Amino acid sequence: MTLDTLAGGTDARITGVDWKLLAGDEAKRLRALGVDEGAQIAILHRGIFGTRDPLAIRIGQMTIALRRSHAQAITVETI
């Protein structure tokens, strides 16, 4: 499943990232924030607008905002 379909509050592990779906600078920023295979992640909150953007996610001990289009490039499995 992709990160954008993960239920809120569910702990998951990143199993893959389709870097080709992301612009080069966006991919670089996400890698710098620790978004990569093996990282533990959870959705804390979804935006209230029509696209449900942005997503507030916990990765490690950090909370970051992530666009839903970026979350669609991240494959996860629940843990």
C-alpha positions in Angstrom: 0.0 0.0 0.0 1.1 3.6 -0.5 1.5 6.0 2.4 -1.4 8.2 1.3 -3.8 5.2 1.9 -2.4 4.4 5.3 -5.0 4.8 8.2 -4.2 7.7 10.5 -2.2 6.6 13.6 -1.1 3.3 12.2 2.6 2.5 12.5 4.2 1.4 9.3 7.7 0.9 7.7 8.7 2.2 4.4 9.4 -0.6 2.0 10.1 1.5 -1.1 10.1 4.9 -2.7 9.5 5.5 -6.4 12.1 8.3 -6.7 11.2 8.7 -10.4 7.8 10.2 -9.4 9.5 13.0 -7.5 11.4 16.0 -8.8 15.1 15.9 -8.1 15.1 18.6 -5.4 12.0 17.1 -3.7 13.6 13.7 -3.6 16.8 15.1 -2.2 14.8 17.0 0.6 12.9 13.8 1.5 16.0 11.7 1.7 17.6 14.4 3.9 14.6 14.1 6.2 15.0 10.3 6.5 12.3 9.2 4.1 13.9 6.0 2.8 13.4 2.2 3.0 13.3 0.8 6.5 12.2 4.1 8.2 9.2 3.9 10.6 6.4 6.2 9.8 2.9 7.1 10.7 0.2 9.6 9.5 -0.7 12.0 12.4 -3.1 14.3 10.6 -4.6 14.9 7.2 -5.4 18.3 5.8 -9.0 19.5 5.6 -9.2 20.7 2.1 -10.5 18.8 -0.9 -7.2 17.1 -1.7 -6.6 16.3 2.0 -3.2 18.0 1.8 -0.9 18.3 3.5 -0.3 15.1 5.5 1.4 15.5 8.9 3.6 12.4 9.3 5.9 11.2 12.0 9.2 9.7 10.9 11.4 8.6 13.7 11.0 11.3 16.3 10.3 14.1 13.8 7.0 15.5 12.5 7.0 16.8 8.9 4.4 18.0 6.4 4.2 16.0 3.2 2.1 16.5 0.0 -0.3 13.7 -0.8 1.4 13.4 -4.3 4.7 12.6 -2.5 3.0 10.1 -0.2 1.7 8.3 -3.3 5.3 7.5 -4.3 6.1 5.9 -0.9 5.2 2.2 -0.4 4.7 1.0 3.2 3.7 -2.0 5.2 2.1 -1.9 8.6 4.0 -3.0 11.7 
